[in-house]
Amino acid sequence: MLRYSAVLLVAALATAATATATKPPPVTVTVTVACAPTPTVDLGYGRTPDILRTSSVTSDTQLLPNGGVAPYFPQYGSNSSVQVVAPDDFGTQITDPEDNERFAKDDISRCYTIMPANSFLRSAIWAVSAVAFVSGAILNVGSDKDYQTIGNAVSAAIEGDTIFVNPGVYREQVIIEKNNITLKGSTFPSESPFENSVELIHALYASDGVGGQGSATLSVLGDYFTMYNMNVTNDAGQDAQAIALYTGGNNQGFYSSSLLGWQDTALVNKGTQFFGRCYIEGAVDFIYGLSANAWFQCITIGTVRAGPITAQGRDSDSPEGFYVFENVKVILGPNAASGTSGNSNLGRPWRDYARVVFQNSDFTNVISDVGWQAWTAEQNTTNVLFAEYNNINPAWSSSRVDFATKLEAPVEISTILESTSWVDDKYLDIAPL
């Protein structure tokens, strides 16, 4: 299996040389490392020019057609930065591959083009395009693939690898402790969590002697984890806590995936997370945790019983422990119990410093007019931040509980996540379903 590194591609553009310009000073280029299945690009000229075609990484420096040279960087993790120092006869021009979808697929985040002033191979202009790729292999999971279970693929994976899961139902419990692992379901790059064809299912109650984290169908402890197009379910039942997803690492991204359970579906507990265009379903406290800072962008929340959606557990005035739901939709889940609509609440404070914000969201009249609830009648809510901004159905009203707050401006993502360089850019601006 080939493991690719970030690659510097040297491209010659056929332009006749007519003059030599003054040499500009040296430049330094920062490349954001993203993912790509193979080390190739297409400049959009109708086909990939020969000089841009490269093969497997075989050495630190590899010759390309017509005399170009492609040095390969050491291996870097996804979304880290690599500085490239160009020769002193280069100037710079930055291009955005989103302007030309043929240039780079979704996995490539940036391309920096460096233009020299002297001629090369009778060309007045030639380009050095620094296109970054994640180093790693693709591990295929399926009944007839290299790995029959997701767990076996996780055991074999190393940092930077992508696990591609083919359609099917995988009944297993998976724990991922390694950093920089990507898990992709077979419908990738679909942006809908309702089209997924991969089901990861396990049945275990927290009360079975394993605790909340121990009951999770999928536990992710490593940093820089990414998941696309997976459905993760704990189908133990309705008798006790049964977690589908546990998160306990930094810079973890979940995209177009579904999390399904009853009580405590998603234990978003530690670290930093981004959920983009996901579906999360449950009955009570089904998005909860202690010290995680998590941003939920354009997700759909399906509630199947009247009760609180969130249970945030921040227990001091520390900066950790904050959930923000941006542009989300709350709906009745499949087979919702009678009386759910209009009687559900956005959350209750698991601890006395809980922080949850819903903004620019549509509650589709599933949420009650009071909006929120206390954990107990005696709970001290003085330091609780349960806040809203610009929501509808129902909009803010005087019926809200007295410890809820109406914001004058939305919370910015930078308040929750120190950096979004690790977030899939496409999901930062995606519209809700």
Sine and cosine of phi, psi and omega as CSV:
sin_phi,cos_phi,sin_psi,cos_psi,sin_omega,cos_omega
0.00,0.00,0.74,-0.68,-0.08,-1.00
-1.00,0.06,0.65,-0.76,0.06,-1.00
-0.87,-0.50,0.89,-0.46,-0.12,-0.99
-1.00,-0.10,0.49,-0.87,0.09,-1.00
-0.95,-0.32,0.16,-0.99,0.14,-0.99
-0.85,0.52,0.63,-0.78,-0.15,-0.99
-0.77,-0.64,0.66,-0.75,0.08,-1.00
-0.98,-0.21,0.89,-0.46,-0.06,-1.00
-0.97,-0.22,0.71,-0.71,0.01,-1.00
-0.96,-0.27,0.85,-0.53,-0.10,-1.00
-0.85,-0.53,0.71,-0.70,0.07,-1.00
-0.97,-0.23,0.76,-0.65,0.04,-1.00
-0.96,-0.28,0.79,-0.62,-0.12,-0.99
-0.97,0.23,1.00,-0.02,0.07,-1.00
-0.75,-0.66,0.79,-0.61,-0.09,-1.00
-0.89,0.45,0.64,-0.77,0.00,-1.00
-0.99,0.12,0.78,-0.62,0.01,-1.00
-0.80,-0.60,-0.36,0.93,-0.05,-1.00
-0.40,-0.92,0.28,-0.96,0.06,-1.00
-0.87,-0.50,0.81,-0.59,-0.06,-1.00
-0.99,-0.13,0.17,-0.99,0.04,-1.00
-0.92,0.38,0.63,-0.78,-0.03,-1.00
-0.96,0.26,0.78,-0.62,0.09,-1.00
-0.98,0.22,0.21,-0.98,-0.01,-1.00
-0.95,0.32,0.19,-0.98,0.04,-1.00
-0.87,0.48,0.43,-0.90,0.01,-1.00
-0.74,-0.67,0.45,-0.89,0.09,-1.00
-0.87,-0.49,0.75,-0.66,-0.04,-1.00
-0.91,-0.41,0.71,-0.70,0.10,-0.99
-0.98,-0.21,0.81,-0.59,-0.03,-1.00
-0.95,-0.32,0.76,-0.65,0.10,-1.00
-1.00,0.04,0.86,-0.52,-0.04,-1.00
-0.98,0.21,0.83,-0.55,0.05,-1.00
-0.85,-0.53,-0.43,-0.90,-0.04,-1.00
-0.89,-0.46,0.51,-0.86,0.14,-0.99
-0.39,-0.92,0.60,-0.80,-0.07,-1.00
-0.95,0.32,-0.55,0.84,0.00,-1.00
-0.59,-0.81,0.43,-0.90,-0.05,-1.00
-0.99,0.13,0.94,0.34,0.05,-1.00
-0.65,-0.76,0.42,-0.91,0.12,-0.99
-0.68,-0.73,0.26,-0.97,0.04,-1.00
-0.75,-0.66,0.89,-0.46,-0.06,-1.00
-0.97,0.25,-0.05,1.00,0.03,-1.00
1.00,0.08,0.34,0.94,0.02,-1.00
-1.00,0.01,0.23,0.97,-0.02,-1.00
0.97,-0.23,-0.42,0.91,0.10,-0.99
-0.36,-0.93,0.24,-0.97,0.04,-1.00
-0.98,0.19,0.87,-0.49,0.05,-1.00
-0.84,0.54,0.55,-0.84,-0.05,-1.00
-0.81,0.58,-0.61,0.80,-0.08,-1.00
-0.92,0.40,-0.34,0.94,0.01,-1.00
-1.00,0.00,-0.08,1.00,0.00,-1.00
-1.00,0.08,0.80,-0.60,0.01,-1.00
-0.74,-0.67,0.37,-0.93,-0.02,-1.00
-0.94,-0.35,-0.31,-0.95,-0.08,-1.00
-0.88,0.48,0.49,-0.87,0.04,-1.00
-0.94,0.35,0.88,-0.48,-0.02,-1.00
-0.87,-0.49,-0.28,0.96,-0.01,-1.00
-0.35,-0.94,0.07,-1.00,0.02,-1.00
-0.92,0.40,-0.50,0.87,0.01,-1.00
-0.74,-0.67,0.74,-0.67,-0.06,-1.00
-0.77,-0.64,0.77,-0.64,0.03,-1.00
-0.96,0.27,0.60,-0.80,0.06,-1.00
-0.93,-0.38,0.20,-0.98,0.06,-1.00
-0.82,0.58,0.50,-0.87,-0.02,-1.00
0.84,0.55,0.48,0.88,0.20,-0.98
1.00,-0.03,-0.01,1.00,0.04,-1.00
-0.94,0.35,0.32,-0.95,0.01,-1.00
-0.80,-0.61,0.70,-0.71,0.02,-1.00
-0.88,-0.47,0.99,-0.13,0.11,-0.99
-0.97,0.25,0.56,-0.83,-0.02,-1.00
-0.94,-0.34,0.73,-0.69,0.04,-1.00
-0.95,0.30,0.32,-0.95,0.19,-0.98
-0.88,0.48,0.20,-0.98,-0.04,-1.00
-0.96,0.28,0.67,-0.74,0.03,-1.00
-0.76,-0.65,0.48,-0.88,0.05,-1.00
-0.97,0.23,0.27,-0.96,-0.03,-1.00
-0.87,0.49,0.69,-0.72,0.09,-1.00
0.91,0.41,0.33,0.94,0.20,-0.98
-1.00,0.03,0.18,-0.98,-0.05,-1.00
-0.96,-0.30,0.63,-0.78,0.02,-1.00
-0.82,-0.57,0.79,-0.62,0.04,-1.00
-0.99,-0.12,0.77,-0.64,-0.01,-1.00
-0.91,-0.42,0.86,-0.50,0.04,-1.00
-0.99,-0.10,0.89,-0.46,-0.04,-1.00
-0.99,0.11,0.39,-0.92,0.08,-1.00
-0.85,0.53,0.34,-0.94,-0.12,-0.99
-0.96,0.29,-0.08,1.00,0.05,-1.00
-0.98,-0.22,0.39,0.92,0.00,-1.00
-0.93,-0.36,0.60,-0.80,0.24,-0.97
-0.95,-0.30,-0.03,-1.00,-0.04,-1.00
-0.79,-0.62,0.48,-0.88,0.14,-0.99
-0.55,-0.84,0.81,-0.59,-0.03,-1.00
-0.98,-0.18,0.76,-0.64,0.02,-1.00
-0.87,-0.50,0.51,-0.86,0.01,-1.00
-0.97,-0.25,0.89,-0.45,-0.04,-1.00
-0.90,0.43,-0.28,0.96,0.03,-1.00
-0.91,0.42,-0.35,0.94,0.04,-1.00
-0.96,0.27,-0.23,0.97,-0.01,-1.00
-0.57,-0.82,1.00,-0.07,-0.14,-0.99
-0.90,0.45,-0.36,0.93,0.03,-1.00
-0.97,0.25,-0.33,0.94,-0.01,-1.00
-0.94,0.35,-0.69,0.73,-0.07,-1.00
-0.50,-0.87,0.71,-0.70,0.04,-1.00
-0.97,0.24,-0.07,-1.00,-0.09,-1.00
-0.85,0.52,-0.47,0.88,-0.11,-0.99
-0.96,0.28,-0.27,0.96,-0.04,-1.00
-0.99,-0.17,0.83,-0.56,-0.15,-0.99
-0.99,-0.11,-0.50,0.87,-0.05,-1.00
-0.53,-0.85,0.50,-0.87,0.18,-0.98
-0.72,-0.69,0.79,-0.62,0.05,-1.00
-0.94,-0.34,0.82,-0.57,-0.03,-1.00
-0.95,-0.30,0.81,-0.59,-0.02,-1.00
-0.94,-0.35,0.82,-0.57,-0.12,-0.99
-0.92,-0.39,0.87,-0.50,0.08,-1.00
-1.00,0.08,0.28,-0.96,-0.02,-1.00
-0.99,-0.12,-0.23,0.97,-0.02,-1.00
-1.00,-0.07,0.11,-0.99,-0.07,-1.00
-1.00,0.03,0.36,-0.93,0.02,-1.00
-0.52,-0.86,0.86,-0.50,0.00,-1.00
0.79,0.61,0.72,0.69,-0.01,-1.00
0.90,0.44,0.39,0.92,0.05,-1.00
-0.92,-0.39,0.76,-0.66,0.05,-1.00
-0.97,0.25,-0.45,0.89,-0.03,-1.00
-0.78,-0.63,0.75,-0.67,0.19,-0.98
-0.63,-0.77,0.33,-0.94,-0.19,-0.98
-0.83,-0.56,0.61,-0.79,0.21,-0.98
-0.93,-0.36,0.94,-0.33,-0.05,-1.00
-0.98,-0.19,0.92,-0.40,0.02,-1.00
-1.00,-0.01,0.98,-0.20,-0.02,-1.00
-0.92,-0.38,0.82,-0.57,-0.15,-0.99
-0.99,-0.15,0.64,-0.77,0.01,-1.00
-0.80,-0.61,0.55,-0.83,0.10,-0.99
-0.94,0.35,0.63,-0.78,0.09,-1.00
-0.99,0.11,0.78,-0.62,0.03,-1.00
0.36,-0.93,0.27,-0.96,-0.01,-1.00
-0.98,-0.19,0.23,-0.97,0.12,-0.99
-0.96,-0.28,0.87,-0.50,0.02,-1.00
-0.98,-0.22,0.87,-0.50,-0.07,-1.00
-1.00,-0.05,0.75,-0.67,0.00,-1.00
-0.90,-0.44,0.72,-0.69,0.03,-1.00
0.19,-0.98,0.22,-0.98,-0.07,-1.00
-0.87,0.50,-0.48,0.88,-0.02,-1.00
-0.89,-0.46,0.39,0.92,-0.05,-1.00
-0.96,-0.30,-0.08,-1.00,-0.03,-1.00
-0.88,0.47,-0.53,0.85,-0.02,-1.00
-0.80,-0.61,0.77,-0.64,-0.02,-1.00
-1.00,0.02,-0.30,0.95,0.03,-1.00
-0.79,-0.61,0.44,-0.90,0.06,-1.00
-0.91,0.41,-0.63,0.78,0.00,-1.00
-0.86,0.51,-0.65,0.76,0.03,-1.00
-0.90,0.43,-0.62,0.78,0.04,-1.00
-0.91,0.41,-0.64,0.77,0.04,-1.00
-0.88,0.47,-0.66,0.75,0.01,-1.00
-0.89,0.46,-0.58,0.81,-0.04,-1.00
-0.99,0.13,-0.36,0.93,-0.11,-0.99
-0.94,0.33,0.47,-0.88,0.17,-0.99
-0.85,-0.53,0.16,-0.99,-0.04,-1.00
-0.81,0.59,0.77,-0.64,0.01,-1.00
0.99,-0.15,-0.13,0.99,-0.04,-1.00
-0.99,0.16,0.43,-0.90,0.10,-0.99
-0.92,-0.40,0.76,-0.65,0.07,-1.00
-0.97,-0.24,0.91,-0.42,-0.01,-1.00
-0.98,-0.20,0.86,-0.52,-0.10,-0.99
-0.96,-0.29,0.86,-0.51,0.00,-1.00
-0.98,0.20,0.30,-0.95,-0.09,-1.00
-0.81,0.58,0.62,-0.79,0.04,-1.00
0.45,-0.89,0.11,-0.99,0.08,-1.00
-0.96,-0.26,0.85,-0.53,-0.04,-1.00
-0.91,-0.41,0.96,-0.27,-0.02,-1.00
-1.00,-0.06,0.99,-0.13,-0.05,-1.00
-0.26,-0.97,0.29,-0.96,0.10,-0.99
-0.96,-0.29,0.77,-0.64,-0.12,-0.99
-0.85,-0.52,0.74,-0.67,0.07,-1.00
-0.84,-0.54,0.81,-0.58,-0.01,-1.00
-0.89,-0.46,0.94,-0.34,-0.01,-1.00
-0.96,-0.26,-0.21,0.98,-0.05,-1.00
-0.98,0.18,0.47,-0.89,0.04,-1.00
-1.00,0.10,0.43,-0.90,0.17,-0.98
0.84,0.55,0.78,0.63,0.09,-1.00
-0.94,-0.34,0.68,-0.73,0.05,-1.00
-0.91,-0.41,0.72,-0.69,0.02,-1.00
-0.87,-0.48,0.88,-0.47,-0.06,-1.00
-0.85,-0.53,0.79,-0.61,0.15,-0.99
-0.98,0.18,0.26,-0.97,-0.18,-0.98
-0.93,0.38,-0.32,0.95,0.00,-1.00
-1.00,0.06,0.00,1.00,0.10,-1.00
-0.82,0.57,0.73,-0.69,0.23,0.97
-0.98,-0.22,0.60,0.80,0.07,-1.00
-0.82,0.57,0.61,-0.80,-0.01,-1.00
-0.99,-0.17,0.16,0.99,-0.02,-1.00
-0.95,-0.33,0.78,-0.62,0.08,-1.00
-0.97,0.25,-0.12,0.99,-0.04,-1.00
-1.00,-0.09,0.05,1.00,0.01,-1.00
-0.94,-0.34,0.06,1.00,-0.13,-0.99
-0.92,0.38,0.54,-0.84,-0.03,-1.00
-0.87,-0.49,0.19,0.98,0.04,-1.00
-0.90,-0.44,0.82,-0.57,-0.01,-1.00
-0.88,-0.48,0.88,-0.47,0.14,-0.99
-0.97,-0.24,0.91,-0.42,-0.16,-0.99
-0.75,-0.66,0.66,-0.75,0.11,-0.99
-0.51,-0.86,0.45,-0.89,-0.01,-1.00
-0.82,-0.57,0.93,-0.36,0.02,-1.00
-0.33,-0.94,0.77,-0.64,0.07,-1.00
-1.00,0.03,0.51,-0.86,0.14,-0.99
-0.88,0.48,-0.53,0.85,-0.02,-1.00
-0.96,0.28,-0.04,1.00,0.05,-1.00
-0.99,0.17,0.27,0.96,0.07,-1.00
1.00,-0.05,0.16,0.99,-0.06,-1.00
-0.93,-0.36,-0.22,0.98,-0.05,-1.00
0.97,0.23,0.07,-1.00,-0.07,-1.00
-0.87,0.49,-0.82,0.57,-0.01,-1.00
-0.87,0.50,-0.64,0.76,-0.03,-1.00
-0.91,0.41,-0.35,0.94,-0.01,-1.00
-1.00,0.05,-0.14,0.99,-0.14,-0.99
-0.91,0.41,0.70,-0.71,0.10,-1.00
-0.90,0.43,-0.68,0.73,0.06,-1.00
-0.79,-0.61,0.86,-0.51,0.09,-1.00
-0.92,-0.39,0.81,-0.59,-0.01,-1.00
-0.87,-0.48,0.93,-0.37,-0.04,-1.00
-0.94,-0.33,-0.33,0.95,-0.04,-1.00
-0.98,0.19,0.42,-0.91,0.06,-1.00
-0.99,0.15,0.36,-0.93,0.04,-1.00
0.81,0.59,0.68,0.74,0.11,-0.99
-1.00,0.05,0.60,-0.80,0.03,-1.00
-0.71,-0.71,0.69,-0.72,0.03,-1.00
-0.72,-0.69,0.73,-0.68,0.06,-1.00
-0.80,-0.60,0.67,-0.74,0.28,-0.96
0.83,0.55,0.73,0.68,0.08,-1.00
-0.84,-0.54,0.61,-0.79,0.18,-0.98
-0.97,-0.25,0.83,-0.55,-0.05,-1.00
-0.87,-0.49,0.83,-0.56,-0.15,-0.99
-0.73,-0.68,0.66,-0.75,0.29,-0.96
-0.93,-0.36,0.93,-0.36,-0.08,-1.00
-0.96,-0.29,0.56,0.83,0.02,-1.00
-0.88,0.48,-0.60,0.80,0.01,-1.00
0.73,-0.69,-0.38,-0.92,-0.15,-0.99
-0.92,-0.38,0.18,0.98,-0.13,-0.99
-0.99,0.10,-0.40,0.91,-0.08,-1.00
-0.29,-0.96,-0.04,-1.00,0.08,-1.00
-0.83,0.55,0.68,-0.73,0.05,-1.00
-0.46,-0.89,0.98,-0.17,-0.17,-0.99
-1.00,0.08,0.69,-0.72,0.12,-0.99
-1.00,0.03,-0.74,0.67,-0.05,-1.00
-0.79,-0.61,0.73,-0.68,0.17,-0.99
-0.89,-0.45,0.76,-0.65,0.06,-1.00
-0.88,-0.47,0.72,-0.70,-0.02,-1.00
-0.51,-0.86,0.53,0.85,0.00,-1.00
-0.70,-0.72,0.10,-0.99,-0.02,-1.00
-1.00,-0.10,0.55,-0.83,0.11,-0.99
0.84,0.54,0.84,0.54,0.02,-1.00
-0.95,-0.30,0.77,-0.63,-0.03,-1.00
-0.89,-0.46,0.72,-0.70,0.00,-1.00
-0.81,-0.59,0.84,-0.54,-0.16,-0.99
-0.75,-0.66,0.73,-0.68,0.10,-0.99
0.75,0.66,0.67,0.75,-0.01,-1.00
-0.86,-0.52,0.34,-0.94,0.01,-1.00
-0.89,-0.46,0.67,-0.74,0.07,-1.00
-0.87,-0.50,0.87,-0.50,-0.19,-0.98
-0.80,-0.60,0.75,-0.66,0.03,-1.00
-0.16,-0.99,-0.34,-0.94,0.00,-1.00
-0.85,-0.52,-0.98,0.19,0.05,-1.00
-0.99,-0.17,0.78,-0.62,0.09,-1.00
0.90,0.44,0.74,0.67,-0.05,-1.00
-0.84,0.55,-0.77,0.63,-0.09,-1.00
-0.88,-0.47,0.94,-0.35,0.06,-1.00
-1.00,-0.08,1.00,0.04,-0.02,-1.00
-1.00,0.00,1.00,-0.02,-0.37,-0.93
-0.97,-0.25,-0.71,0.71,-0.08,-1.00
-0.65,-0.76,0.32,-0.95,0.10,-1.00
0.99,0.14,-0.48,-0.88,-0.02,-1.00
-0.75,-0.66,0.69,-0.72,-0.06,-1.00
-0.68,-0.74,0.47,-0.88,0.15,-0.99
-0.78,-0.63,0.80,-0.60,0.07,-1.00
-0.91,-0.41,0.89,-0.46,-0.03,-1.00
-0.88,-0.47,0.83,-0.56,0.07,-1.00
0.77,0.64,0.70,0.72,0.05,-1.00
-0.99,-0.16,0.19,-0.98,0.13,-0.99
-0.85,-0.53,0.80,-0.60,0.01,-1.00
-0.81,-0.58,0.81,-0.59,-0.11,-0.99
-0.80,-0.60,0.63,-0.78,0.07,-1.00
-0.03,-1.00,-0.15,-0.99,-0.09,-1.00
-0.88,-0.47,-0.63,0.77,-0.08,-1.00
-0.53,-0.85,0.74,-0.67,0.05,-1.00
0.75,0.66,0.64,0.77,-0.22,-0.98
-1.00,0.00,0.09,1.00,0.27,-0.96
-0.75,-0.67,0.96,-0.27,-0.15,-0.99
-0.52,-0.86,0.20,-0.98,0.01,-1.00
0.35,-0.94,-0.02,-1.00,-0.13,-0.99
-0.97,-0.22,-0.96,0.30,-0.21,-0.98
-0.91,-0.42,0.21,0.98,0.00,-1.00
-0.96,0.29,0.60,-0.80,0.23,-0.97
-0.98,-0.22,0.93,-0.38,-0.14,-0.99
-0.76,-0.65,0.68,-0.74,0.03,-1.00
-0.91,-0.41,0.82,-0.57,-0.03,-1.00
-0.93,-0.36,0.94,-0.33,-0.13,-0.99
-0.95,-0.32,0.90,-0.44,0.12,-0.99
0.82,0.58,0.63,0.78,0.08,-1.00
-1.00,0.03,0.26,-0.97,0.13,-0.99
-0.92,-0.38,0.76,-0.65,0.00,-1.00
-0.94,-0.35,0.87,-0.50,0.01,-1.00
-0.95,-0.30,0.91,-0.41,0.02,-1.00
-0.97,-0.24,0.66,-0.75,-0.10,-0.99
-0.91,-0.42,0.05,1.00,0.06,-1.00
-0.40,-0.92,0.54,-0.84,0.05,-1.00
-0.87,0.49,0.77,-0.63,-0.02,-1.00
0.35,-0.94,-0.04,-1.00,-0.04,-1.00
-0.98,0.18,0.61,-0.80,0.05,-1.00
-0.99,0.13,-0.77,0.64,-0.07,-1.00
-0.96,-0.29,0.40,-0.92,0.13,-0.99
-0.56,-0.83,1.00,0.07,-0.06,-1.00
-1.00,0.06,0.64,-0.76,-0.19,-0.98
-0.87,-0.49,0.52,0.86,0.07,-1.00
-0.87,0.49,0.75,-0.66,-0.12,-0.99
-0.88,-0.47,0.21,0.98,0.07,-1.00
-0.39,-0.92,-0.06,-1.00,0.00,-1.00
-1.00,0.01,0.47,0.89,0.03,-1.00
-0.94,0.35,0.34,-0.94,0.01,-1.00
-0.96,0.28,-0.21,0.98,0.00,-1.00
-1.00,0.03,0.60,-0.80,0.04,-1.00
0.97,-0.25,0.99,0.15,-0.07,-1.00
-0.36,-0.93,0.82,-0.57,0.11,-0.99
-0.93,-0.36,0.75,-0.66,0.14,-0.99
-0.81,-0.59,0.78,-0.62,0.02,-1.00
-0.95,-0.33,0.93,-0.38,-0.08,-1.00
-0.94,-0.34,0.85,-0.52,0.11,-0.99
0.83,0.56,0.75,0.66,-0.01,-1.00
-0.97,-0.23,0.23,-0.97,0.05,-1.00
-0.81,-0.58,0.75,-0.66,0.07,-1.00
-0.97,-0.25,0.82,-0.57,-0.05,-1.00
-0.75,-0.66,0.19,-0.98,0.19,-0.98
-0.97,0.24,0.78,-0.62,0.06,-1.00
-0.97,0.25,0.20,-0.98,0.02,-1.00
-0.84,0.54,0.68,-0.74,0.04,-1.00
0.85,0.53,0.59,0.81,0.03,-1.00
-0.88,0.47,0.60,-0.80,-0.01,-1.00
-0.91,0.41,0.48,-0.88,0.06,-1.00
-0.87,0.50,0.68,-0.74,0.01,-1.00
1.00,0.02,0.05,1.00,0.01,-1.00
-0.94,0.33,-0.71,0.71,-0.05,-1.00
-0.91,0.41,0.78,-0.63,0.01,-1.00
0.99,0.11,-0.06,1.00,-0.04,-1.00
-0.81,-0.58,0.11,0.99,0.06,-1.00
-1.00,-0.01,0.37,-0.93,-0.01,-1.00
-0.81,-0.59,0.37,-0.93,-0.05,-1.00
-0.95,0.31,-0.44,0.90,0.03,-1.00
0.16,-0.99,0.14,-0.99,0.15,-0.99
-0.66,-0.76,0.53,-0.85,-0.08,-1.00
-0.98,0.19,0.92,-0.40,0.04,-1.00
-0.93,0.37,-0.58,0.82,0.10,-0.99
-0.78,-0.63,0.16,-0.99,-0.21,-0.98
-0.98,0.19,-0.07,1.00,0.04,-1.00
-0.88,-0.47,0.44,0.90,-0.06,-1.00
-0.85,0.53,0.57,-0.82,0.03,-1.00
-0.69,-0.72,0.87,-0.49,0.05,-1.00
-0.59,-0.81,0.71,-0.71,0.05,-1.00
-0.77,-0.64,0.72,-0.69,0.20,-0.98
-0.92,-0.40,0.78,-0.63,-0.03,-1.00
-0.61,-0.80,0.56,-0.83,0.03,-1.00
0.80,0.60,0.64,0.77,-0.15,-0.99
-0.87,-0.49,0.33,-0.94,-0.01,-1.00
-0.90,-0.43,0.88,-0.47,-0.04,-1.00
-1.00,-0.04,-0.04,1.00,0.06,-1.00
0.72,0.70,0.53,0.85,0.04,-1.00
0.89,0.46,0.33,0.95,0.12,-0.99
-0.99,0.14,-0.54,0.84,-0.04,-1.00
-0.99,0.11,0.61,-0.79,0.00,-1.00
-0.95,0.30,0.25,-0.97,0.02,-1.00
-0.92,0.40,-0.48,0.88,0.00,-1.00
-0.96,0.28,-0.42,0.91,0.17,-0.99
0.99,0.13,-0.72,0.69,-0.12,-0.99
-0.67,-0.74,0.13,-0.99,0.08,-1.00
-0.52,-0.85,0.40,-0.92,0.09,-1.00
-0.99,0.12,0.33,-0.94,0.02,-1.00
-0.94,0.34,-0.70,0.71,0.11,-0.99
-0.68,-0.74,0.28,-0.96,0.00,-1.00
-0.90,0.43,-0.43,0.90,-0.06,-1.00
-1.00,-0.06,-0.02,1.00,-0.11,-0.99
-0.90,0.44,0.65,-0.76,0.09,-1.00
-0.99,0.13,0.93,-0.38,-0.05,-1.00
-0.96,-0.26,0.24,0.97,-0.06,-1.00
-0.83,0.55,-0.62,0.78,-0.08,-1.00
-0.98,-0.22,0.21,0.98,0.04,-1.00
-0.99,0.14,0.71,-0.71,0.14,-0.99
-0.92,-0.39,0.99,-0.15,0.16,-0.99
-0.92,-0.40,0.95,-0.33,-0.21,-0.98
-0.73,-0.68,0.36,-0.93,-0.01,-1.00
-0.65,-0.76,0.45,-0.89,0.10,-1.00
-0.52,-0.85,0.85,-0.52,0.20,-0.98
0.84,0.54,0.70,0.71,0.07,-1.00
-0.99,-0.14,0.29,-0.96,0.01,-1.00
-0.71,-0.70,0.35,-0.94,0.14,-0.99
0.84,0.55,0.89,0.46,0.03,1.00
-1.00,-0.07,0.49,-0.87,0.12,-0.99
-0.96,0.26,0.17,-0.99,0.04,-1.00
-0.84,0.54,0.64,-0.77,0.05,-1.00
-0.51,-0.86,0.12,-0.99,0.00,-1.00
-0.93,0.36,-0.13,0.99,0.01,-1.00
-0.98,0.21,-0.21,0.98,-0.02,-1.00
-0.87,0.50,0.47,-0.88,0.04,-1.00
-0.84,0.54,0.47,-0.88,-0.14,-0.99
-0.94,0.34,-0.25,0.97,0.02,-1.00
-0.99,-0.14,0.12,0.99,0.10,-1.00
-1.00,0.08,0.41,-0.91,-0.07,-1.00
-0.82,-0.57,0.71,-0.71,0.14,-0.99
-0.99,-0.10,0.88,-0.48,-0.04,-1.00
-0.99,0.14,0.51,-0.86,0.08,-1.00
-1.00,-0.01,-0.25,0.97,0.02,-1.00
-0.47,-0.88,0.45,-0.89,-0.01,-1.00
-0.95,0.31,0.38,-0.93,0.11,-0.99
-0.98,0.21,0.72,-0.69,0.03,-1.00
-0.99,0.11,0.53,-0.85,-0.03,-1.00
-0.88,0.48,-0.48,0.88,0.01,-1.00
-0.91,0.42,-0.34,0.94,0.08,-1.00
-0.94,0.35,-0.51,0.86,-0.08,-1.00
-0.99,-0.11,-0.71,0.71,-0.04,-1.00
-0.91,-0.41,0.85,-0.53,-0.03,-1.00
-0.86,0.52,-0.58,0.81,0.04,-1.00
-0.60,-0.80,0.52,-0.85,0.10,-1.00
-0.92,-0.39,0.31,0.95,-0.02,-1.00
-0.89,0.45,-0.41,0.91,-0.02,-1.00
-1.00,-0.02,-0.12,0.99,-0.03,-1.00
-1.00,0.09,0.64,-0.77,0.10,-1.00
-0.89,0.45,0.92,-0.40,-0.10,-0.99
-0.82,0.58,-0.57,0.82,-0.06,-1.00
-0.85,0.53,-0.53,0.85,-0.08,-1.00
-1.00,0.04,-0.10,0.99,0.08,-1.00
-0.96,0.28,-0.48,0.88,-0.05,-1.00
-0.89,-0.46,0.17,0.99,-0.08,-1.00
-0.94,0.35,0.53,-0.85,0.02,-1.00
-1.00,0.05,0.45,-0.89,0.03,-1.00
-0.94,0.33,0.40,-0.91,0.05,-1.00
-0.97,0.25,0.00,0.00,0.00,0.00
